Amino acid sequence: MDELKDRKYFAGAPACENDSAPAHVSARGKGKVADDGCQYGKVAIVGAGCGVGTLTLRAAELLRRAGCVVYDSLIDPSILALCSPGCELLHMGKRAGSHSAEQGEIVRALLEGAARHPLTVRLHGGDPFVFGRGGEEALALSAAGIEAEYVPGVTSAAAAAGFAGIPLTHRGAARSFRVVTAHTAEGIPDFSSLAKEEGTLIFLMAKGAASAIRRDLLAGGMAEDMPAAAVSCAGSASQQVRRGCLGELEALAALPAPLVLVVGKVCALPLLLGSHLFAPVLVTGTAEHVGRVRAALAERGVPSEGCVSLRLVPCMEKGLLTRLSAFEWLVFTSSAGVRFFFTEAQRRGMDGRSFAGKKFAAIGPHTAEALQDAGVRADLVPPSYTTEALAEALAARGVPKQKIALLRAKTPCPALEAVGEQCTLYDAAADEAAIAAVRGREYAAVTFGSAGGAEAFCRLAGVPERAVCIGEAAAGPLRARGASPAVSAVAEAAALAERTVRLLEEIGP
């Protein structure tokens, strides 16, 4: 992430968003001391917008800085790739009929996040203050004496109709619009009074209320042939639109939730809008990997969505830092490993002098760049960015195996373990909720950055029809299931993006 590139691990740079924090701030960073005596950071109540590409710049900035993000189900999952690798991600989505967390639990998570981090983000789909619970959360934070910030988001009340080619207002057709929730705490309301409205009617959370809306509007005097439309999964690759009239509303609403219903003359306007929502490439892996590959695809004009299918969990071996003197070479196989290592080293009071006389190896340029950001120059980067090439280059140095520390993930790597000693820094855990969120959706191709990520995805979501892998190791789980994935020539984000482009060209439109 951009802010991590600017961090110098041995320069004592603060992790909080304001370098001039008040004197009473603890090691957690900027915050306030509440009535209970606990010091809290700030909480930002942020709107994620409606679908792909509608996140605001301020929201993106806060996500990059956040130590904790509490997010809903109805967000573009690729947004989470903006978060730093060490960010605490808490899925607390609320969907009709399947609430994964009660509102009280969400508030507690925000309070606990504020107690642990300088910045916590509460990420809502759409806008937090438009038929969301953002106001309740802001009140709870105010009562606890915690500073909060509101960041508006593009609400589906406007975007769903727009994505479907329906303007909410149009000269001669509608001079106003009214947004209505189709469900309340007391159930489905009576809509008959809305029949006299001259503007556009937008019904949110409307799938289960289509019959009542049609019945009540007709009972209130609205014409049966009033134009109407249903928009399903607005702003996503799964978006579907059906147009018709009020008398057909129940049939129009036979689409997957989340569903927005629009009733009014504007639904009949024959607009033909280009869309960015044709099947994109799905990029899976860690947040950092997803961000790099999506940027490389964007440079090549290929639309993509992100699925942060793997979470990195720090689990440095006990006593590892104290026994580093036994090693001559410190070998890193990922930029995330570099950050985990040096962050913990700095926390233990170590600085550049602690590594005097050591040689450093990096598997590729991104890992070498992370070392450079930590104030260390890589002594070895193999010409081919694979574990096999790194192992071969280390073996050529003639250094005894017990003198080489492999500072990497917990997953075994036979090629490297033949030339060095495994030293675990972190583990990769599958994010089952993130994978489940994309299961069954249509994508032009799915990319994989590791064997663990490919294995988890295939197990939870099935084998994709078209897959592109960053190397043969990542391709292994797909080949074991009878698939024939495309494989990039080099284990690098740009090469993976280039191979994906070639695959799309091969299969044609």
N, C-alpha and C positions, 0 to 999 in steps of 0.2 A: 504494500500500500504506500501511497505517496508520502504520508507523514512518517512512515518508518524509514523511508530512504533518507530522510533528513536527520534521523536520530543517530548521534554518536554515542556508542555504549559506554565509552570511557571518558566522556566529556561532562557527565553529570547532567545531561539535558533533562528537564522535567517532563513527565508524561502528561501533565494536564494541559488544557487548551490555552491557558494564559500564563506566560512565564513570570508575571509579577503577581503571584498568589499572596494573599494576606498572611501575616505572620502566624496566625493561629492555625493554619492549615497543617494537617499531619502528613505523613508519608504517602497517604492515599492521594493527595493533590488538593486542588481548590475545593472548598466546600463551606458549609455553615454549621455552627453548633446549635442544635435544636434544644427545645425545652427539656428533653430527656437526657441532655448532656452528651449525646452522641453527635459526632461530626458527620455531616452529610455532603455528598456532592450534588451536582445539578441533575435534574431529570428533564429531558426534552420530549414533549408529546408531539409526535411527528406523523404527518400524513404521507403514506407511500404512493399515493396516486392510484390511478385506475389502469392497471395493465402495464405492458412493456413500454419503457421510455418516458414515463410521465413523472418520474421523481424530480423534485426541485433540487437546485444546486445546494441550498442550505441543508436540506435533508441529507444529501450525499456527504457533505462536509462533516456533519454530526455523526453519521454512521462510521466514517473513517476514524473518528476520534474516540468513539464510545468504548468503554470497558465492559458494558453489558447492554444487550439489546433484547427487549421483550417484544415479540412480534406476533401478529395475527396470521390466520390462515389465508385470508384474501389479499395476499401481496404477490407481486412478481418475485418468485424465489431467487432470481438472479441478483436481486438487490443485495442479498446477504453477502455476496462476493466482495462488496465494498468494505466489509468489516475487517479489522486486523486479525491475524491468525490467532492471537490470544484472547479475542473478545469472547465474553460469556454470552451464548445465544440461548434464549429460553423461548420455546414455542408454546404460546398460550392462546391459540386461536379460538374463536367463538363462531361456530356455524350452527345454523338452525337444526335442532334435533341431535347435535353431537358436540356439545360444549366440552372442550378439553380442559377448561379451567373456569372456575367461578370468578366473579368479579372481585370478591374479597381476596382470592389467591393472587390475582393479578396485582392488586394494590400492594399486597405484602411483598411480592417480588420486586416491585418498584422501590419500596422502602428499603428492602435488603440490598438491592443493587446500589442505591444511593449511599448506603452505609459502607459499601466496599469499593466504590469506584468514583473518580472525579466526575464522570459523565455517564449517565444511563439514558438510553433511548427507548421510549415506548412507541413502537412502530405499528400504526393502524393502516388498514387498507383504506383507500380513498382519503377522506378528510376526517380527522379525529372528532370534530365538532359537528359533523353532519350525520345524524342518526348513529353516532358512535357513543362510546362511553368516556370519551376524552374529558368532558366536563366533570364527570364524577371523579375521575382520576386526578384532575387538577385541584378539585376541592379537597381531596384526601391529602394531597401533597402540601397544600397550603395549611391545612390543619396541623400537619406535622412540622411546619416551619421549614419546608424544603423548597428551594428555588426551582421554579419550573419555567420552561420556554415552550411556546406553541409554534409549530411550523405547519402551515396549511398544506393540504394535498389536493390534487385534482379529484373531485368527487365523481362517482359513477352517475350521480344525478344529472350531470351535464355530459360527461365523457361517453357514457354508454350510447346515448342517442347519437352523439356526434360521430363516434366510430362506425355506427350503422348508416351514416349518411343522412341523419335526420337533424336539422337545426331546431333548437328549442323555440326560437322566435324567428319569424320571417314576415316581411312586409306583406300585408294582405291575407296572411294565414293565422298568425298568432302574435299578439303584442305582449304576452306575458306567459309565464309558466308556473306551475305549482308542483312541488315535490311532496310526496306523501309516503309514509311508511305503511306497508301492507300488513304489518304485524305490530301489535302493542303488547304491553304486559297483560292487558285484559283480553287479548285475542284479536281477531280480525274486526276492524271497525266497520261502521256503516258508511258507504261511499256515496250514497244517493245525492247528498247535498252538492257534490262536485259536478253533477251533470250540467249545471247552469254555467260552469266556468267557460269563458270564451278562449282561454289560452290553452297551452299544452299541459297535459297531466302526465307526471312521471311517478310510477309506483316502484319503490324499492323493496327488495326481499319479497317478490310478488308471486313466486311460483305456486305456492299453496293457496293464494287468494284470488287467482284468476277468475274462478267461477263467481265468487262474491262480487268482484269488481264489475264484471259484465252484468250480473243481475241488478246490482244497485244503480249503476249508471243508466241502464235501460229503464228501471223503475222511476228514476229521477227525471226522465224525459229526453235523454240523449238518443240520437238516431242510431239505429242498428248498423248503418253503413258508415259510421264515423271511422275514418282511417285509424289503424292501430298497428303496433309492432312489438315484437318481443326480441330482446337482446340477451343472449346467454354468454357468460364468461367474457364480458366486455374487455377489450384491450389485450386479450391473450391469444395465443396461437389456436386455441380451441373455440374462439368466438363464432357464434352462429346467430343469424338474424332471420326472422320471419316477419313478413308484412301481410296485412289483411285488413279486416274491419272489426269493430267492437263485437259484432255478433259471433265472430270466430275466435274470440280471445282465448278460450280454453284450449283450442287446438293450437293456437300460436304459442301458448305457454308450455307445450309438451317438449321442452328443451331442458338440458341440465341446469341446475342451480350453480352459481348465483344468477338470478334472472331479474331483468328490469323490463317493465311493461310501459309503453308510451302510447298515449291516446290523444289524438288531435289531428287537425288538418295537415300539419307539417309532415305527418307520416306518409302522405301521398306524394310529396315532392320527388320528382324523378332525378335525384342527385346520383352521379356516378363518381365516387371518390376512390382514388388510389389508396391502397392499404399496405402498411408495413407488416401485416399480420400473416402473410403466407408462411408455410411451415419453415421454422428456423432450424438451425443446428443446436442441439442440446449439448452443452459443455459440462461435464461432471468432474468432480475431484474436490480438492481442498479449496478454500476461498481464494487463496493466493493464485493457485493454478488456474482456477476458473477465470479470475480477473485478467490474467496474462493472455490466455487463449482467446477470450472474447475480444480483447483489444486487438489482437492479431487478426482475427476474423473481420472485425469492423474495418480495419485498414484495407482489407481486400473486398469490402462491400458485401460481406455475407452477414445476414441477420442471425442472431443467436440468442439463446436463453441460457441461464446458468442454473445448475443444480449443485449446491454445495453438499455433496454426498458424503464427504469425509470431514470429521472434526479432529483436529490435532490436540492431543491431551498431553501436557508436560508430565514426564515421569522419569526424571534423571535418576540414574542409579545412585544409591546412597554411597557417599564417600568418593564419588568419581573425581571431583575437583581436587581432593586432597592427594590423590595418587597419580595426578598427571605428570609428576616429575619422572615417572618410570617410562614415559613415552617420548620418542623423538619426533614422530609425525602425528599431527592432528588432522583427521580426514573428515570432511563434511560432504554429505550427499544431497543436501537441500538447503535453500535459504532459510526455511523455517527452523531447521536444526541450528543454524548459525545464530538466529535470534534467541531461541530458547537457551542455548549455551551461554551466550554473552550476557543475556539479561540476568541469568542466575549467578554468573560469575561476578557481575557488578553488584548484585544484591549481597553477595558474600564479601564485598570489600576488595575484590581483586581488580587489578588494572593491567595495563600493557606489560609492566615489569614481570608479572606472574608467568608470562609466556615467552620470556627471553630465551633464545636458543632453540625454540621450537620451529618446525617447518609445518606449513599448512597446505593441504590439498583440497581442491574443490572439484566436484563432478562436472560442472559446467559454468558458463558465464554468469548466470543469475546467482548461483551460490558464491562465485568469486566476487560479484558485486556486493553481496551481503557482507562478506568478509571485509571488503574495502570500507563499507559503511561502519563497520566495527573497529576500523583503524588498523586492519591487518591486510597485508598483500599476500595473495595465494602464490605459493612457490611452485605448485603443480596444477595444471588444468589439462586433462587429456584432450587430444584433437577430436575424438569422438565422445560425445557426452553420454556414455553408458557405464554401468557398473563394471562390465567386462573390460572396457578400455581403461577405466580407472585402476582396476586390479592389476592389469598388465603393466601399466606405467609405474605403479608402486613396486611390483615385483622386480622391475628392471633396475630399481635403486639398490637392490641387494640388502635392504634393511630387514633384520629379523622380525618375524611376525609379532612377537611380544612387545616390539617397540613402536607399533603402529596402532593408534586408537581410532576405531571407526565410530565416530560420533554421529549417530543416525537414529532412524526409527527402530521400533521394537521388532518389526518383521524381519525374518531371517534373510540373508543374502549370501548364498554359498560362494559366489565368485569372490566377493570381498573378504568373507571370513576365512578364505584360504590364505590370505596375505596379511591379515590384521586381526585385532581383538575387538569384538563387538562391544560397544559402550552405548547403552540405550539412553536417548534424550527424551523421546516422546513416543506416543502410540497414536495410531489412526483408528478412529471408531466410526462405523457407518452411521449416518444420520437417516434412520428409517423413515422418519416423517417427511424429510425432504425428497427422498426417493419415491415414497408413496404419492406425493403431490404431483409427480409427473408421469406416473404409471398410466398407460393406456392412451397418452396423448400422441399426436402426430408430429414427427420431426423429420427433417430432411436427412439427418444423420445424428449419431450420438458419439461424442468423443470421450476417451478415457486416458487418464494420466498415470495410472498405476494399476498393478495387478489386484491390490486390495479393493480399490474403487470399482474395478470391473467386476470382480467377484460379488461384491455387495449389491451392485446394480442388477446383475443378471439374476441373483437369488431373489431379490425383492420385486423387481419390475419386469423380469424376463429378458431374453436376448433380443436386442434391437435388430431390425432388418438390415440397417446399414450402420456400421461402426468404424471408427478410426481410432487407432491406438498410438500412443507416443513411443512405443517400442515393443519388442517381442514379448517382454515380461508382462506388459499390460494386456497383450493379445492372448496370453495363455488361457485365462478363464473362458474366453469366448470360443477359442479353438476346441477346448475340452467339451464344449456343448455343441460342437458341429458347425459353428459359424466360421466365416472366412473374412475377418476384418481387414481393412486397409491399415498399413503400418507406416508411420513416418520414418524417413531415412535417418533423421537425427532426433535425439530425445530433447526437443526444445519446443517451446510454444509456437514460434514462428513456423517451424517445420511441420508441426501438427496441423496448424491452420492451412498451410500450403497443400498438404496431402488431402485435407478435407475439401479444399477448393477443387482439386483434381478429381476427387471422387464425384462431386456434384456435377462436374463437367462430363464425366464418363456416363453417368446415369441419365443426364439430360433433364429437360423441364418436365 
